[in-house]
Amino acid sequence: MQHSACKGFQKGLKTLLLIVKDKLRRLLTKDLTYSFSLEKPSEWVIRQIGKPPNVYSLEASIWLLDVAIKALRKDFDIIYVSTTDYIPHKYGPETGEAKGYMNQINERTGLFLEEDITLGITADLGMNRKTIKIDLQKMLLKRNIKVKVLPIIKDEYVKHQP
């Protein structure tokens, strides 16, 4: 199956991928015109937006959305932004942090809607309160079952993952 960004490249479209983690960026860049991550930003972005915040911050996704808004004026045909799920994992939906974060997301979404563009928004999880956390590896080791549990996506950013 061919990724839609690859089809855009074949049609001569100018594409941009903006993503938080550089590991994921490297997995998704085949046939893209341009890409960078919050971890390894482009020089023009640092000049225009400023240095990126920490991956584990309320500002990480907001920074990427601000970059995407600036990138709209650079004549990209397709811009794909992948934000972080740190805030929904870290804070419950009724906390001040989560509400402030969503207000900022809504403000940026409004800025996109003011442009003459087609906008698509998806989400991979909701902000449901998590009351049970299971460490499968610890649980099995306590029962003398020798095991090594590997998450589907393994990287250094596991602080907010169950």
Buried (B, 14 or more C-beta within 10 A) or exposed (E): EEEEBEEBBEEEBBBBBBBBBBBBBEEBBEEBBBBBBBBEBBEEBEEEBEEBBEBEBBBBBBBBBBBBBEBBEEEBEBBBBBBBBBBBBBBEEEEEEBEEBBEBBEEBEEEBEEEEEEEEEEEEEEBEEEEEEEEEEEEBBEEEEEEEEEEEEEEEBEEBEE
